[in-house]
Amino acid sequence: MRVALFLTCVNDTLYPDTGRAVVKLLTRLGVDVDFPMAQTCCGQAHYNTGYRHETEPLARHFSDVFGGYEAIVTPSGSCAAMVRELYPRMGERARAEGRGDSLARTLAPVVPKTYELTEFLVDVLGVTDVGAWFPHKVTYHPTCHGLRGLGLGDRPRRLLEAVKGLELVELPGAEECCGFGGTFALKNADVSAAMGADKVRAAESTGAQVLCAADNSCLMHIGGTMSRLRTAMRPVHIAEILASTEEEPAV
Amino acid sequence: MSGTFVGMPAFPEAAREAVGNATLRGNLRHATHTIRAKRARAVAELSDWAELREAGRRIKDHTLRHLDRYLEQLEESVTAAGGTVHWAADAEEANRIVTDLVRATGESEVVKVKSMATQEIGLNEALEAAGIRAYETDLAELIVQLGKDRPSHILVPAIHRNRGEIRDIFTEEMGTWGRPAPEGLTDTPAELAEAARLHLREKFLRAKVGISGANFMVAETGTLVVVESEGNGRMCLTLPETLISVVGIEKVVPSWRDLEVFLQTLPRSSTAERMNPYTSMWTGTTDGDGPSTFHLVLLDNGRTDTLADTVGRQALRCIRCSACLNVCPVYERAGGHAYGSVYPGPIGAILSPQLRGTASEIDASLPYASSLCGACYEVCPVAIDIPEVLVHLRERVAEGGPAVRQGNRVLLKPAKGHAAERAAVRAARWALAHPAALRTGQRLASRTRRLHPRTLPGPGRAWTGTRDLPPVPAEPFRDWWQRTHGGKDTSK
């Protein structure tokens, strides 16, 4: 099976380790991975800040780049939710504004083929044990767009539970937002920081060494808060845990 | 809406104080988490919750689509039952109508049932200016009124107060409004409730005029419905000679059958009760029973304009249960006052900028008072997609666009203060539409990474004030991919 990796602009620029982990993991599972070099960004930050019209060219570009692939896999629940939930809505809005079906038609091919990583592993490849080894105490934060937008359910937990050596501990108030919310973190910095600090305290109370999530944007906010609060815990993307093996352990 | 909120600062500024107030945050966290857990249990008891939610959504959408027809039917039914219907286009007109009606009775005081509509129009203040004293009789509203405070929650207006604070308010203020608090009042809930009961009892027995809102209005019979927990509402609805009800036009439902759905979803969503303790229904007037005069004031105040917006109109489905407030992480930290309206929390963030427009600083900031986590949509018993409307209203603030104001189509300009942001968004969009430009930017960031400051100037300061930035990696992913996988550079 040949899939396109949509890494997302944030991961490409700031978290290349997550991208390398996805390539390693999927290759190990027999998947042929391509990284279309023309990819940039799904446009979520633009859209959610209120710039729908500025988002349309980015969505069209996304479709041009990825439209030809059988499946598009992304290690971000948030960006997957953008494509799957909001691209169709953008198409509808353009139609309602009397601009015809052009946008909806352009975006339609990528919508059903875009998968968040854990969803792709469980639903498409049908695996929960990916042969990973990660001997640490881990707590899992289900990010909002993955949890409520995509409905990832217990897929990430099932994958983590099958990792050898990993001890999964429950995060109190797991389903509460960490406070990142894209530009919310800048526009409402005080509330965002308070939410982040509460999330970090809840994570600390578990005694875990690692806080894991399926979105690096949320982890950037939580990790940045951990660093400032001098918390002895590190944020790790789930792809890096699933890619980790005894031969090549994640740091 | 209410004049008390004019000139509010933008949400982030108003929220800052609340975030720093440990007592307030403790009160709010405790209260919202308690009711949140209870609600989840009450909802889980019903195997057909999803169907009830969908039924509620459909009834509301159907009614809103034919609102003109149902309102005319309602007017006919209320009139036939002996009531009088008044139409109020805005807050000013509604206040004038009510003031004139009270004056016509010759009375100078009224008792009130808790009502969001009368708070929205600032009725108490308008009555006061006309020399009429309005007494709130709901316990939490009484606390807010005595404390010269503002409500901070739709259902629990005094949620931000703890028992000790309430005892102090009762002891200091009750005497100036009527029967004083008993000597040596403590902060036990039973004693506080008894003090309120005694204080209110003399008002119920004296009042000649009652003012209420309504949770529902049934078009086919002209029946109004109030659901409440304390029984004070029933006193106000039955004891006075004159009853004036001020109700938003969106509260109409076609038939009694429709109530079946909402009388299940409303109490479970709001107070986590299977059924609310008091459900009062009144239809016009009846000789020898209840008020002999009944006036219904139908309030528009921005609702027709909201109805004209295809995305935003779903806010009018709201049945004011406040479940969205109790699950909202932003409300929990910022408190209700920061929203600058009698409608706080997620529903307030979409309702106020639609009812009032986005011209003021507070209204333009409300659509951004959310991390779009989606918890509000998940609990909403009438399935209002609050995140969708928030983003839609952000678009109105950031890009401008068509809207309806006082019945006229207008083209709104972007709100002030968004020019720099818009320029940045456009520049980012350009770079993101040109992979080569993005790549150049990434490489530049990687090569200069040792020079990056720990704290950022300008808008970035909002981030680095409380959080450390991640270090920029030595090599962006796409360079690694090309180096290791020989990926052909298809960047344009």
Interface residues (C-beta under 8 A of the other chain):
Chain A: L7 C9 N11 D12 T13 L14 Y15 P16 D17 G19 R20 V23 F35 P36 M37 A38 Q39 T40 C41 G43 A45 H46 Y47 N48 T49 G50 Y51 R52 H53 E54 T55 P57 L58 H61 R89 A96 C144 H145 L147 R148 G149 E175 E176 C177 G179 F180 G181 G182 T183 F184 A185 L186 K187 N188 A189 D190 V191 S192 A193 A194 M195 G196 A197 M220 H221 G223 G224 T225 S227 R228
Chain B: F11 P12 A15 R16 V19 G20 R25 T310 P329 V330 R333 A334 P367 Y368 A369 S370 S371 L372 C373 G374 A375 Y377 E378 E388 V391 L393 R394 E395 R396 V397 A398 E399 E421 R422 V425 R426 A428 R429 A431 L432 A433 P435 L438 Q442 A445 P459 G460 A462 W463 G465 T466 R467 D468 L469 P470 V472 P473 E475 P476 F477 R478 W480 W481 Q482 H485 G487 K488 D489 T490 S491 K492
